[in-house]
């Protein structure tokens, strides 16, 4: 039996209980998305993943990054996207009015659901979106099973 | 390196109103001695989907990403959706909006507004009497 905490819907401690649960989630626990760990609240880069019969397609939003700012690796069935977001505002001689864009190093690893052919992976970058196509190995591809009438 | 594309800045207000639902692009705004600079992140938007309008000192940015092909297969993770970006800024009245320049590179729209001579900081010489 696991530990479950009860969050009351109302009452003097309801909001405090909710906030404490959130703190525990983000510091001690890691939410597991279908493909890997996610820190509660902020994940970079935002990523979409879908699959066809032949390939896994991973799309990341990385506005402002060039090819030299990014590294993409496939190790086994794990895809890693890492790099550095360049400084967006000049360091000296400016008056800053608003800073909403982040900068700095990042690394994100995604475990794909099945075996892949890492060496045949293709990655393209356009308009601030990185698209990585990771081909499935033959054993990962769906195989049609012929149904036979029972005799 | 991706090339930087110039974006024409319109004066008409046809696209000034926000769409029904939209994403707000993360934007940095800073000022150098010579100009005001805004940089807004709109990944997935190409030059033909970007609209920049200035009217009455209100700067309106709109970006429409290309329509996604529907041949997607099984979705395993979805952290971002594709949709229109919109943001409006009230610019200080003193800026010469006629000389605003807009460029687009890797999904980041950068706007530069030169300051008029009157606005640039001038060093006051202190004379000793």
Contacts between the chains, C-beta under 8 A, distances in Angstrom:
chain1	res1	chain2	res2	distance
A	33	B	77	6.1
A	34	B	76	5.7
A	34	B	77	5.9
A	35	B	76	6.1
A	35	B	77	5.3
A	43	B	79	6.4
A	46	B	79	4.4
A	46	B	80	4.0
A	47	B	77	6.1
A	47	B	79	5.3
A	47	B	80	7.5
A	48	B	75	7.5
A	48	B	77	6.2
A	48	B	78	5.3
A	48	B	79	6.3
A	48	B	80	6.1
A	49	B	75	7.5
A	49	B	76	4.3
A	49	B	77	4.0
A	49	B	78	8.0
A	50	B	72	5.0
A	50	B	73	5.2
A	50	B	74	6.1
A	50	B	75	4.8
A	50	B	76	6.1
A	51	B	73	5.4
A	51	B	74	5.0
A	51	B	76	6.1
A	52	B	71	7.8
A	52	B	73	4.1
A	53	B	73	7.5
A	56	B	76	7.5
A	61	B	43	4.3
A	61	B	44	7.3
A	61	B	80	5.5
A	61	B	107	7.8
A	62	B	43	7.1
A	62	B	106	7.9
A	63	B	41	4.0
A	63	B	42	6.9
A	63	B	43	4.2
A	63	B	106	6.2
A	63	B	107	3.7
A	63	B	108	5.1
A	64	B	39	7.9
A	64	B	41	6.5
A	64	B	105	7.9
A	64	B	106	5.6
A	64	B	107	6.9
A	64	B	108	4.4
A	65	B	106	6.3
A	66	B	1	5.5
A	66	B	2	6.5
A	66	B	106	6.5
A	67	B	1	7.7
A	88	B	28	5.2
A	88	B	39	6.2
A	89	B	28	5.5
A	89	B	30	5.2
A	90	B	30	7.3
A	90	B	32	7.4
A	93	B	32	6.2
A	93	B	33	7.0
A	94	B	30	4.5
A	94	B	31	6.3
A	94	B	32	5.4
A	95	B	30	6.4
A	95	B	31	4.3
A	96	B	29	7.8
A	96	B	30	5.0
A	97	B	29	4.1
A	97	B	30	6.1
A	97	B	31	6.4
A	98	B	27	6.3
A	98	B	28	6.2
A	98	B	29	4.1
A	98	B	30	7.9
A	99	B	28	5.6
A	100	B	26	4.1
A	100	B	27	5.5
A	100	B	28	6.2
A	101	B	26	5.0
A	101	B	27	7.5
A	101	B	28	5.1
A	101	B	39	7.0
A	101	B	41	6.1
A	110	B	77	7.6
A	113	B	76	6.9
A	125	B	2	7.7
A	125	B	106	7.6
A	126	B	2	7.7
A	127	B	43	6.3
A	127	B	44	5.6
A	127	B	45	6.4
A	127	B	46	5.6
A	127	B	106	6.6
A	127	B	107	4.8
A	128	B	41	7.1
A	128	B	42	7.6
A	128	B	43	3.5
A	128	B	44	6.9
A	128	B	106	4.6
A	128	B	107	2.3
A	128	B	108	6.6
A	129	B	43	5.2
A	129	B	44	5.3
A	129	B	107	6.9
